[in-house]
Amino acid sequence: MGRVAVKRHETTLCKVAIADEAYVDELLSSDRVNLTASALDAKAHALVRLGALIAIDAETPAYMWTLESARRAGASNDEIVGCLLAVMPTLGVARVVSAAPKLALALGFDVATALEALN
């Protein structure tokens, strides 16, 4: 009987599904290791992390490091804000509405002040 070839993504899914301690520790050991293991480019990696922050309703300070990573990888402010739009169908309007002013502050823009100026 021949040996069944296991694809990389299948091995990864198995390791994550069982919370393989050595693998998880390796993934969390450094951002570089995590980036390489993800098989994403640096910009996509940072934008995915941003989407996760939106999903968990993170506070403004949590966005700062991820925004800097996204910017270093070449993401524009429009692409960063585009994450809000991309996750809306999955997360819902309420979660995105909650995240928008927090993300804005992390970008150096105060939505509340801008809205007051319109009145």
N, C-alpha and C positions, 0 to 999 in steps of 0.2 A: 504494500500500500504506500502511495506517495504522500509526502508531507504537504499539508495545505499551506499555501502562502498567505500570510497575514499582512494586510496593508497597514501602513503607518497610522492612519486615522483610526483603524479598528483597535490597534494596540493602545493608542492614546485613550480612546473611549473606555476600554476595559480598565486601564490604570486609574482613570478618574472615577469610574463607576464604583470601584472598590476602595476608593480613597487611599491608593497605594502611598504609604507614608513617605517612602524615599522619593517617589516621583513628585508628590505634592511639595515636599521640602525643597526639592530642586527647582520647581517652578516658582516658588516664593523666595528663593535665595537672592535673586537679583532681577532687576527689570530687563537687563540684557538677555538673561537666560529665558525669561518669560516671553520676551519678544521673539526670540529665535524659535522657541517651541511652538509659538502660535502660528507660525508660517505666514503671518501678516506683515505688510510693510509698516514702518514706524507710524505713518499718518493714520492708516486704518486702525492700527492697534490702539493709538491714543483716542481716536473717535469712538471705538467700541467701548473703551473704558469710560468715556464721557457718557455714552448711552446708559451704561450701568449705573453711574451716579444719578442720572435722571430717574432711572427705574427705582432706585432705593430712596428717592426723595432726600438726597444728601443736602447738607447745609453749604452755604457759600464757600467757606474755607476749604472744603473737600475738593472743590473744583479747581483750585489754584494750580496745584501740581500737575494735574492732568491737562489743563489748558496750556501750561508751559510746554509740556511734552508735545502736545498737538502743534503748537506754534513752531517749536524747534524742528518738527517733522514737515513743516511747510503748510499746515492747515491755515486757511484764512478764517477771519471772524465769521464770514458767511457760511463756511463749511461747518464751523463749530456750532453756530446757531441752527444750521441745517439738521444737526442731530436731534434737536427738539421736534422738528417736523417729521423726521424719519421714524421716530419712536411713537408718535402720537397714535397711529392706528393700533399699535400693540398695547401701549400703556394707558391710553385714554386721555381725554382732554384735561381732566382735572389734574392729573399728575404733571402734565406738560405746563399747564397754567401755573402750578405751584413752583415748578423748576425755573420758569422763564426769568423772574426777577433775580433769583439767586445766581443763575448763569450770567445774567446781565451785569450784576455787581462784580462778579469775578472777571468780567471783561472790561470793567472800569466804566460801566454805564448804569446810571440809576434810573430805572423805569419809573418809579414813583415820582421823582422830580420832573422827569420828562412829561409825564401825564399831567402833573399839576400845572406845568407851563402852558399846556394846551388849553386849560380852563380859563 
